[in-house]
Amino acid sequence: MHASLHQRNILRLPGNLRRVANSAANGSLNDLQSLGGLIPGLPASTALLFLPVFYVNLDPAGIPNMDDIGLNTHAMACALASTEGIYFLQNPGKFLPDAAVIDIWPRYWAWIECFQIYATMTSGRPSPSLGLREFELGSNVVQFMASFHNSQTLFKLFGATPGVRVLLARNWSLLVQREAGRARDVGLDQVLQCVNGSCPIDASEPAGLEEFVEGAGGTINDLASLIIQSITALIPSRKPPITRLPLKFVGAILAFVIATDRISESRAEDDESLFLLCSALCEGGFVKTLTTVMHNLADNTIPGVTETLATCLVLFRVAFLISSGDTWAGQALKAGLLRPLLVEEALLEIEDVVQKSPLAKTESWTNFVNLAQERISIRQVLDSSDCIWSGACDNMACAVIRDRPTLKRCVNCKTAYYCSKLCQIMDWAAGHRKACSRGHSISLDQISFGRRERAFIRTIVQQDYEAHKANTIYPEQVRFMAQSPHEYFFTFFDYSWGRVRIEVRFVTCSPIVKDLESAGEEWCDLLSRARDSAGRMELHVVDIGGIWVVPLRTNSSCVYEGMRSIATSLPPAVTSQADSPSLLEAVQAVLDEEKDHFRAIH
């Protein structure tokens, strides 16, 4: 037994304190409870002399059996007051030597388990005689353990104690259910110190994971849900900028996931079945949660952002490894992964992560990395001083396309451009009077992209248009023209699954159009302009974490008329198949003929 626990230490107390301590050591509940109020005002050397009083009142011989647990309340009340006294000795003074805690811990924890059973029996309501609440009990224990987070010896002791992880997970769960505030923040900080300390109380072993699962609710999905709820509570959306404290907590929670599934260790390619927690997380929507975190951290400069982004990327990698096909990549892009893809500093981490980890040998992850690197290249071009924007005159009767700085911008809406005063007057009379100040980009969700992001989207769409116009876009348009010559159509660019998927759709029977019409008059204005443009304007609708309309402007109707001619001249057996060799050859011939003077920009 450590020297500080011997009863003779009570004799060293001043006379009045010695009498209180002796009475408390002999079972006086009132005197025992009064010590909690005395300790904070005493010097450390004096306060530590009360330790034998608490030690003797934690004698496990007094723990009632299950049948008497609600009857022997005096012994329970004395033990409860003693656990609180030990808590006051350690917080905030941290008086307790490690050797003394090693001796105290078995008694302390035996009573904590008794109190947990009693709290469960009373359904979490305070007992009339004990005033015992499950949350306060768990918080005190967690804070007691967290105060020793730098002691490797004690954390090994705590981690080797059956039931500790159940209490941690249960307290974590109760904290997440509380409203945000200092109490929750302090509590989360202490829980996460316990699971991410220098010698963490981790869940990487099966028995440890089972305890965390039990404390979270009983199933691995309950633990996954707790993790997702925690991060969502800290970062509820991708709009408000994250502050330092939530970032610290989110980083610690993600570190817990990585430690639990041993993601940082070298793993064989066929070991994806061992990612128990990550599999449950992905099934519960974790990829969307990760995307929200990354979206919020984009362009954030607070300390710790780079490390947290790198952790998110590691977990994305695992999600892609355990997924079938591109499921998680699609979820991430639908949730707004475009925004963090603009953060070059974060994405430069990807190549290093991919090359060094055996987990990276999956097609989905490789495709994602290639896509990200392409996005980085686009951003670098856009950010270069040599980048000059092209623009089109917004007068539909005009065919001018030239460098954006040479065009004049409408001073009211800031989005319409004209090559001359006459074109601006003509467009005002043609309909810009109603559309002015609304702009030309329609978003059906609440994502707010700035000028840089809008330029980024237009550049991506322009790049994919050039890559697929000959083999997909125009052959599909010809097929639609031949099928219904008088119907108007638009081209749909779907980025929700990563690489673009392009379809041509009729305006009159597409569900997206109904949503666009409900968004306001912008769609109707654009549709009217496109129909009046004689082929110099096409409507391209983009799904990139939200529905956007990005018009394609051309300087000539020649390609449009060429496609009309193909639709009427080739036999239906050819035009009904967009991949027909004869159709593809005819489309390419028109594009080749017009390539020297035909320009198209988004």
N, C-alpha and C positions, 0 to 999 in steps of 0.2 A: 504494500500500500504506500502511495506517495505521502511524504511527510506532511503536506498541507492538509491531508484528510484526517489526521489524528485528532482525537477529542481534546488533547492537551492544549491545542491551539486556542481553544475558547478561553482558557485561563489567562491568555495574554491580552484579552480585550479589556478596555476601561470598564470600571465597576458597573455603570448603568447598562452598557451594551452586553457585558458578560451575563448579567441577570436575564436579560431578554433572550440571549442566545441559549443559555442553559434551559430556560423554560421551553423554548421552541424545540430544542433537541429532545425534550421529554414529552413532546406531543401536543404542545399548546398551539392550536391553529392560529389564534389571534396574534400571538407573538411571532409566529413563523411568517404570517402574511405581512406583518409590520416591517420585517427586514427588507422587503422589496423597496419600501419607501426610504429606508435609511442608507442603503448601499450607494446610491448615486452621489450622496454628499460626503462620503468618507474617502480618505486617502486609500490608494490601492493596497498598501500593506496592511491596513486595518480591515478593509472589506474582505480580503482574502481569508481572514481568520474565521469568517462565518461558514466557510466551505464544509467543515465537519458536520454542521447542523443540517445542511441540505443532504449530505451524503447519508447520514443515519436515517433520515426520513424517506430516503429512496430505497430502503432495504426491500429487496424483492420478496421477502417472506411475507410482507403485508399485502401483496397483490391478491385480490379476491379471485376465487374461481368463477366460472361463468354463471353459476347459479346464484352467487352472492354479489355479483358485480354492481348491482344497484342498491345493495344494503350497506356494505362497509364503506360508507361515504366519508367517514372521518379520515381513515388511512389514505383514501384517494385524494381528499382535499389537501392533506398535508404533503402528499407526494406532488400534487399539482403545484402547490405553492413553492415547493423545492425546485421543480423544473424552472419555474419563473424566476426564482432567486438565482439559480445558476445562469439563466439568461441575462439577468441584470449584471452579474459579475463579469460576464464576457462582453456585454454591449453597453456602452461603447468603449469601456475601459480596456477590454481584452486582458484581464488579469490572470486567467487560468493557464498554468503551465501544461504543455502537451502531456507530460507523464501523469498528471493528475486526471486529465480528461480520459486517458486510456483506462484508468481505474473506475472512473465515474460512469463511462459510457454504457457498459452492460446493464447497470441498474437504471440509468436514465432511459435507455431505449426500451427496457422491459416495461416500464411504467407508461411510456408513450404508446406502446402497443395496446396496453390496457385502456388508456384514454380513447384511443381510436375506436376500439370496440364499443366503448360506452357511448361515444359520440354517434356512432352508426346506429346503436340501439335507440337512441333518443331522436333519430332522424335529423340530426344537425341542430335541433333546437337546444337552447341553453337549459341545463339542468337547474332546478330550483336551489339545490344545495351546492352544486359545484360551479355554476356559471360557465360551464364548459362549452365552447363553440369549436367546431371542427376547423374552421378557417384560421382562427387565431392560434389554435394549438399547432397546426401545421406550419404557419408562418413563423412562430417562435422557433420551432425545431430547425426549419430551413435556414433561418437567420443565424442560429447557433452554429450550424455546420458551416455555413458560408463564411463565418468570421475566421475559420481556420483554413481558408482555401489555399493558403501558401504552405500549409503543413502536409508534406507528402505522407508522413507517418499516419496522421489522423485520417486523411482522406482514404488511405488504404483500409483503415479500420472501419470507417463509415461505409465504404463500398462493399466490404465483406459482410455487412450486416443484412441478413434477409429482411425484406420489407421496406428498406430505406427508399428504394426507387418507387415503390408504390406511393409512399407519402409525397415524394417529390412530384410525381406526375399528378397526384390528386390535388396538391396545393397549386400546381401550375394551372390545372383545369379550373379551379375555383377563382384564381386570379384573372383568367381570361373572361370569366363570366361577370366580373365586376366592372363598373364604369371606369373609364380612364381617369387617372389621377396619380398623385404622388404615391399612394399606397400600392397601387398596381405596379407602378414603375419600379419601386423599391423591391417589391416581392419578386417580380420577374428577374431583376438584376441578381437577387440572391439565388433563385432557382438556377439561373444560367451559369452563375459562378460555380455552383455545385456540379453541373454536368459538363462544364468546359474548363475546369481548373487545371492546375499543373498536373494533378493526378485525378482525373475526373471520375465521378460516379457514373460511369457510362453504361450504355445498353448494347454493347457490341457482342456480348456473350448471350446465348439463348436464354439463360435464366434471368439475366439482367433485362433483356428485352421483354420477357414475359411479365416482369414486375412493372415496367413502365406501361405496358399494355393494360394490366390490371388496374393501375391507378388512373389511367385515362378513360376507362369505361368497360374494358373486358375484351375488346378485339383490336387487331392491328389497324383496322379502319378507324376505330375511335382515336387511337394515337395519331394517325395521319390527319384526322379531322381537327384534333387539338392543335397540331402544328399549323395547319392552314388557317384556322380561326385566329391563332395568335398573330401570324404575319398580317392577316387581313385587318385585324384590330389596330395594328401598329401602322400599316400603310393601307388605308381603306380604298384608295383610288390612285390612279396614275397622275392626277392633276396637281394636288398640293405638293410643294417641295418638301422632301423628307428632312428632318432635323437630326442632329447628332445622336441623341439618345435612342430614338426608334431604330436608327441604322445600326447602332451597337447591338440592340436586342435581336434584330433580324439576322445580323451576321452570326450571332451566337446560336440562334435556332438552326440556321443552315449548317453551321459547324456541327451541331448535335446530329443532324441527319447524316452528314458525311461520316462522322465517327461511328454512328450506329450501324450503318451498312458497310463500314470499312472501305469506303470508296477511295480513300487516299492510298490504300495498299495495292500492290501489284496483283491483278486478278486475271484469270484465264478468260478466253473469249466465251466459253460456254458456261460461265459462272453467273449469268444474269438472273438465274433463279434464286440466287442468294440475296438479291437486293429486295428483301422483304418489305422494309419500310418504304423505299422508293416506289416499289410497285403499287403499294396501297395509296401512296401520295398521288401518283399519277392517275390512278382510277378516281381519286377524289377531286381532281381538278388542279393539281399542284403546278402544272405547266402554266396555266393561266395566272396563278399566283406569282410564280417566278417572273413571268412577263410583266406583270404589274410592278414588281419590285424594280426590274431593269428599266422599265419605262420611266419610273419616278426618279431613278438615279441618273438618267441621261443628262449630261451637262452639269451635274451637281458637283460642287467642288469641296464639300466637307470631307474631313479626314476619314479614311476607311472605305470610300466609295469604290476605289479600284479593287480592293480585296474582296468586297462583297459582290461586285460584278463578276470577278473571276470565279467565285464560288457558285454563282448562278449558272455560269457557263459550264462548270463541271457537272452540275446537276442536270442541266439540259442534255449534256452528253449521255448521261446515264439513262435519262428518259427516252432518248432516241435508241439507245441500245436495247432496252427492254420492250420497246413498242413494236407493233406489227405494222409494216408499211410506214407511212408518214403521218400517223395519227397525231403525235404530239407536236410535230412541226406545224401541222395545220392549225391545231388549237392555239399555239403560240402566236402565229401570224394573225389569226383572227382576233386575238386578244391585244394586238397592237405591237408586235415585235419590231415593226418598222422603225419605231422611234429609237429604241436602243441600238438599232443597226446603224444609226447616224453617229454613234459615239465611237469614233475611230480608236481611241485609247483602250476601250474595253475589248473591241473586236480583235485588236492586235494580239490579245492574249490567246485567242482561239488556236492559232497555228501552233503555238508552243504546247498548249494542252493536248491537241490532237496528236502531235508527233511523239510525245513522250509517254502517252498512256496506251496500254493494250486494250482499253475499253473503247478506243476511238475507231476501231476497225469495223465500222458499220456504215452501210450505204447511206442511211438517213442522215447521220451526223456529217459524213463527208460532203453530201449535197448541201447541207446547211452551211458548212464552212465555206464551200465554193461560192454559194450565194452571198454570204456575208462579205467575202473578199471582193466580189464584184461590186457590192454596194460601197465598200470603202474606196474603190477606184473611182466610182462615179462622184463620190463626195470630194475626192481630191481634185478632180477636174473642175467641179463646180466652185471650189474654194480658190482655185488658181487665179492669178491676176490676168491670165490670158483668155479666160472664159468670157465670151461675148454672147449675149442672149439674142436669139432670133425672135422676131415677132411678126404678127400679121395685122393688117389693117382690119378693124372690126366692122367696117362697112361691107356688108355681104355682096354688094355690087362691085367691089374693088378686089383686085387680085394681087395686091402688093404684099410681098414678104421680104423683110430686110432686117438688118440689125436693130434690136430693140431701142438702143439709145437714139436712133435717128427718127423714131416715131414719137408723136406727141400723145401724152396721156390725158385722159379726161380728169379735170381737176376735182370733180365731185366724187366719183366712185373709185378713182385711182386704179381701176382694173381694165378699162377699155382703152385701146390704142388706135391712133389714126395717122395716116400718112399725110393728110392735109386738112385744112379747115373745112373744105367743101365736103370731104368724106364724113367728118364729124357731124355736120349739119344734116347730111342725107341720112345718116344712121340714127340721129335723134328723131327725125320724122318717121323712120321705119320701125321704131320700137324701143330705142334706147331710153327714151323719155320715161317709160315705165320701169325698165330694168336698172336704171342708174342707181348706184349706191348699194345694190345687192351683190354685184360681182358675178363671176361666171363659174365659180366652184361650189358645188352643192355637196354637203355632207349630211348623211342621214343619222349619224350618231353625234355625240357631243365632243368628238376629238377636235381640238383647235390647233391646226398646223399653222405655223408662221410662214413668212415668205420663203425662207430657206427650205422648209419641208415641202411646200407646194412645188417649188422648182425641182426638188429631188424626185417627187412623184412623177412630174411631167417628163423628166429625163428618163426615168425607168420605163415609163409607158412608150416614150418615143423609141427607146432602144429595142423594146420587144416588138413594137410595130414594124420597125425596119427588118428585124430578124424573121418575122412570121408573115409579112404581108403577101409574099409570093406563094407560100405553101399552105396557108391557112386562111388569112383574112379575106383576100380578094376572091379566092375560089369559093369560100362560104357565101360571100356577097353575091356572086354570080348565081349560085344555087338558089338563093332567096329571090333574086330578081326574076329568075326563070319560073320559079314556083308561083310567086304572087307579084306581078309587075307593078301593081299600084300600091302595095303595102310599103310603109317606111320601116326601116330596121336600124338597129344600133349594134356596135361591137362591144362585147363584155369581156373585160380583162380581170380574171379572177386570180388574186395573189394570196388567197386565204390558205393555200396549201404549199406555199413556198414558190416554186417555179410557176410562171404564169400559165393559166389555162384560158384559151381564147375561144369564145363562141359568138356567133352572130344571132341576134334574136329580133323577132318582130316587136314593134312598139305596142301594138294593140293587144297582145296576149302574154306579156311578161309581168310576173308579180312585182318585179323591181320597179317597173314603171308606175304602178299604183302608189308605191312608197315615194317615188320621186315627185309625183303629182301632189301628194299630200304635204310635201315639204315646202310648197309655196309656188309662186308664179315663175321662178327661175327656169324650171324644166320646160314649161310651156313656151317661154320666150326662146330658149335655146332650140327647142324642137321646131318652132316657127322659123327661126333663122336658118336652121339646117335645110329645111324644105325649100326655102326661098333662095338658097345659095347656088342652085344648079350644080351640085356636086362638089363645090369648093369648101364645104364644111361637113364633116362627119361627126357623129356623136359617139364618143367612147366612154363607156361607164366602167368604173374601176372599183373593185372590192379590195381594199387594202387596210383592213381594220375598220372599215366603214365604207359606205358607198359614196363615191365621188364621180362627178361628171367632168371629163377633161376633153373639150372639143379638139378635133384634128382640123387644122386649117391648111388648105392647099392653094397654090397660085394659079391653078388651072383646073378645068373640068375634064381634061382630056382622058385621064385614067378612069374617072367615073363613067364617061361616055363609052370608053373602050370596053368596060365590063358590061354595060348595057348591051353593047353590040354582040359580045360573046354570048350573053344570055339568050338573045333572040336568034342567033345564027347557028349555034351548035344544036344537035338533036337532044331531046329530053333525056335520052339514055346516058348522055355524057354529062349534062349539067346537073343531073340529079345526084351525082356522086362527086363530092368536093375533092376527093383524092384521085379522080380519074386522070390518067396520064395525059389524055388529049386536052382536058380542061386546064391542067397545070401548065401545059405547054403554051396554050393560048394566052393565059394570064401573064406568063413570063414574057411572051412576045410583046404584049402591050407595054409592060413595064420597061422592057429594054428599049422600045421605040421612043418612050417619053423620058428616059432617064436623064438626058442632058439638060432638059429645061423644066422638069416637074419637081416642085419642092413641096414638102409636107412637114408641118411642125405642130406640136401640141402646145 
